């Protein structure tokens, strides 16, 4: 399971009522990024690549464009 292997959290999302969503397993914080996994996922998933590009842009410029994040 991704949670055990990578520390990914699990949320039971209620589409009808988001405020009733439940956190089943909290994510584990890590101080070091697993760049090998990030690079692998970027190659396989265009949405994740877009997300990483947004994070990189924010990190480099310290500017956040709401139109990029609130979709």
SEMI-320094 format. One line per field, with one value per atom (N, C-alpha, C): x, y, z; residue number from 0; residue in three letters. Coordinates in steps of 0.02 Angstrom, whole numbers, plus 50000, padded with zeros to 5 digits. Atoms other than C-alpha are relative to their C-alpha. Layout:
<atoms>
c1: c(X; ...)
c2: c(Y; ...)
c3: c(Z; ...)
tornu: c(NUM; ...)
rolo: c(ALA; ...)
</atoms>
This chain:
<atoms>
c1: c(50042; 50000; 50045; 49960; 50064; 50012; 49993; 50035; 50059; 49946; 50151; 50068; 49938; 50282; 50029; 49977; 50290; 49976; 50025; 50201; 49944; 50054; 50057; 49937; 50061; 49900; 49941; 50060; 49728; 49940; 50060; 49569; 49940; 50064; 49392; 49960; 50029; 49320; 49925; 50072; 49134; 49988; 50010; 49096; 49938; 50062; 48919; 50008; 49990; 48977; 50073; 49928; 49165; 50017; 49985; 49157; 49992; 50007; 49109; 50054; 49945; 49267; 50040; 49964; 49375; 50073; 49929; 49563; 50009; 49993; 49592; 50071; 49930; 49782; 50037; 49964; 49885; 50065; 49936; 50033; 50058; 49939; 50207; 50043; 49956; 50318; 50070; 49931; 50489; 50041; 49957; 50633; 50039; 49963; 50712; 49952; 50043; 50623; 50031; 49978; 50635; 49997; 50000; 50686; 49995; 50007; 50697; 49926; 50072; 50512; 49966; 50029; 50467; 50013; 49983; 50558; 49963; 50036; 50476; 49927; 50071; 50301; 49991; 50004; 50334; 50000; 49998; 50376; 49935; 50061; 50215; 49936; 50062; 50091; 50008; 49995; 50071; 49971; 50029; 49961; 50050; 49950; 50097; 50057; 49947; 50226; 49979; 50025; 50117; 50003; 49997; 50104; 50071; 49929; 50293; 50026; 49980; 50318; 49975; 50027; 50203; 50039; 49962; 50296; 50069; 49934; 50464; 49998; 50007; 50404; 49989; 50011; 50341; 50064; 49938; 50503; 50052; 49949; 50610; 49982; 50020; 50507; 49965; 50039; 50411; 49935; 50063; 50260; 49950; 50053; 50096; 49944; 50055; 49968; 49939; 50059; 49797; 49967; 50033; 49733; 50031; 49967; 49860; 49981; 50010; 49813; 49927; 50070; 49625; 49958; 50038; 49556; 49951)
c2: c(49941; 50000; 50062; 49939; 50174; 50034; 49968; 50235; 49970; 50033; 50106; 50009; 49997; 50114; 50071; 49932; 50302; 50051; 49953; 50380; 50045; 49961; 50442; 49994; 50000; 50491; 49975; 50025; 50421; 50039; 49962; 50527; 49967; 50023; 50460; 50063; 49936; 50604; 49992; 49997; 50642; 50054; 49953; 50721; 50043; 49963; 50770; 50051; 49954; 50850; 49997; 50004; 50883; 50008; 49990; 50938; 49935; 50065; 50758; 49951; 50043; 50688; 49979; 50027; 50581; 49987; 50017; 50566; 49930; 50069; 50378; 49986; 50008; 50379; 50065; 49937; 50537; 49987; 50005; 50568; 50007; 49994; 50550; 50055; 49946; 50703; 49972; 50019; 50682; 50063; 49941; 50803; 49998; 50008; 50735; 49975; 50020; 50721; 49940; 50059; 50553; 50019; 49974; 50628; 49945; 50056; 50458; 49985; 50013; 50429; 50059; 49941; 50608; 49998; 50002; 50591; 49944; 50056; 50422; 50019; 49981; 50490; 50055; 49946; 50647; 49972; 50031; 50537; 49964; 50040; 50437; 50040; 49965; 50572; 50075; 49930; 50739; 50047; 49957; 50809; 50011; 49994; 50774; 50045; 49957; 50855; 50073; 49931; 51011; 50025; 49983; 51011; 50016; 49990; 50994; 50065; 49937; 51136; 50060; 49945; 51247; 50009; 49997; 51204; 50029; 49974; 51237; 50075; 49929; 51405; 50040; 49965; 51455; 50002; 50004; 51398; 50049; 49957; 51496; 50074; 49930; 51656; 50027; 49983; 51655; 50035; 49971; 51708; 49944; 50050; 51613; 50030; 49978; 51632; 49958; 50037; 51584; 49964; 50031; 51546; 49933; 50064; 51404; 49947; 50049; 51322; 49984; 50009; 51341; 49979; 50025; 51233; 49947)
c3: c(50000; 50000; 50000; 50006; 49957; 50067; 49935; 50133; 50038; 49963; 50210; 49966; 50037; 50073; 49995; 50013; 50042; 50051; 49951; 50191; 49975; 50030; 50083; 50044; 49961; 50180; 49960; 50032; 50143; 50027; 49982; 50143; 49968; 50026; 50125; 49984; 50021; 50024; 49988; 50012; 50031; 49947; 50055; 49863; 50013; 49987; 49916; 50056; 49943; 50079; 50022; 49985; 50085; 50074; 49929; 50267; 50040; 49967; 50312; 49979; 50020; 50232; 50062; 49943; 50346; 49982; 50007; 50367; 50028; 49978; 50373; 50024; 49980; 50380; 49987; 50011; 50406; 49961; 50037; 50291; 50048; 49960; 50362; 49971; 50022; 50355; 49989; 50014; 50279; 49989; 50008; 50285; 49934; 50062; 50125; 49946; 50056; 49957; 49965; 50038; 49868; 49926; 50069; 49700; 49949; 50047; 49617; 49989; 50007; 49652; 49965; 50032; 49602; 49925; 50071; 49436; 49963; 50031; 49401; 49990; 50006; 49435; 49949; 50049; 49332; 49929; 50067; 49182; 49983; 50011; 49204; 50004; 49985; 49253; 49984; 50021; 49163; 50052; 49948; 49303; 50056; 49947; 49431; 49977; 50028; 49317; 50005; 49996; 49308; 50072; 49929; 49499; 50021; 49982; 49519; 49969; 50032; 49394; 50039; 49960; 49498; 50065; 49937; 49658; 49987; 50016; 49575; 49986; 50015; 49509; 50065; 49936; 49682; 50041; 49961; 49765; 49973; 50030; 49641; 50003; 50005; 49635; 50063; 49940; 49801; 49981; 50023; 49698; 49988; 50006; 49705; 49958; 50042; 49566; 50017; 49979; 49634; 49942; 50057; 49460; 49982; 50013; 49447; 50050; 49945; 49612; 50014; 49981; 49631; 49941; 50058; 49493; 50022)
tornu: c(0; 0; 0; 1; 1; 1; 2; 2; 2; 3; 3; 3; 4; 4; 4; 5; 5; 5; 6; 6; 6; 7; 7; 7; 8; 8; 8; 9; 9; 9; 10; 10; 10; 11; 11; 11; 12; 12; 12; 13; 13; 13; 14; 14; 14; 15; 15; 15; 16; 16; 16; 17; 17; 17; 18; 18; 18; 19; 19; 19; 20; 20; 20; 21; 21; 21; 22; 22; 22; 23; 23; 23; 24; 24; 24; 25; 25; 25; 26; 26; 26; 27; 27; 27; 28; 28; 28; 29; 29; 29; 30; 30; 30; 31; 31; 31; 32; 32; 32; 33; 33; 33; 34; 34; 34; 35; 35; 35; 36; 36; 36; 37; 37; 37; 38; 38; 38; 39; 39; 39; 40; 40; 40; 41; 41; 41; 42; 42; 42; 43; 43; 43; 44; 44; 44; 45; 45; 45; 46; 46; 46; 47; 47; 47; 48; 48; 48; 49; 49; 49; 50; 50; 50; 51; 51; 51; 52; 52; 52; 53; 53; 53; 54; 54; 54; 55; 55; 55; 56; 56; 56; 57; 57; 57; 58; 58; 58; 59; 59; 59; 60; 60; 60; 61; 61; 61; 62; 62; 62; 63; 63; 63; 64; 64; 64; 65; 65; 65; 66; 66; 66; 67; 67; 67; 68; 68; 68; 69; 69; 69; 70; 70; 70)
rolo: c(UNK; UNK; UNK; UNK; UNK; UNK; UNK; UNK; UNK; UNK; UNK; UNK; UNK; UNK; UNK; UNK; UNK; UNK; UNK; UNK; UNK; UNK; UNK; UNK; UNK; UNK; UNK; UNK; UNK; UNK; UNK; UNK; UNK; UNK; UNK; UNK; UNK; UNK; UNK; UNK; UNK; UNK; UNK; UNK; UNK; UNK; UNK; UNK; UNK; UNK; UNK; UNK; UNK; UNK; UNK; UNK; UNK; UNK; UNK; UNK; UNK; UNK; UNK; UNK; UNK; UNK; UNK; UNK; UNK; UNK; UNK; UNK; UNK; UNK; UNK; UNK; UNK; UNK; UNK; UNK; UNK; UNK; UNK; UNK; UNK; UNK; UNK; UNK; UNK; UNK; UNK; UNK; UNK; UNK; UNK; UNK; UNK; UNK; UNK; UNK; UNK; UNK; UNK; UNK; UNK; UNK; UNK; UNK; UNK; UNK; UNK; UNK; UNK; UNK; UNK; UNK; UNK; UNK; UNK; UNK; UNK; UNK; UNK; UNK; UNK; UNK; UNK; UNK; UNK; UNK; UNK; UNK; UNK; UNK; UNK; UNK; UNK; UNK; UNK; UNK; UNK; UNK; UNK; UNK; UNK; UNK; UNK; UNK; UNK; UNK; UNK; UNK; UNK; UNK; UNK; UNK; UNK; UNK; UNK; UNK; UNK; UNK; UNK; UNK; UNK; UNK; UNK; UNK; UNK; UNK; UNK; UNK; UNK; UNK; UNK; UNK; UNK; UNK; UNK; UNK; UNK; UNK; UNK; UNK; UNK; UNK; UNK; UNK; UNK; UNK; UNK; UNK; UNK; UNK; UNK; UNK; UNK; UNK; UNK; UNK; UNK; UNK; UNK; UNK; UNK; UNK; UNK; UNK; UNK; UNK; UNK; UNK; UNK)
</atoms>
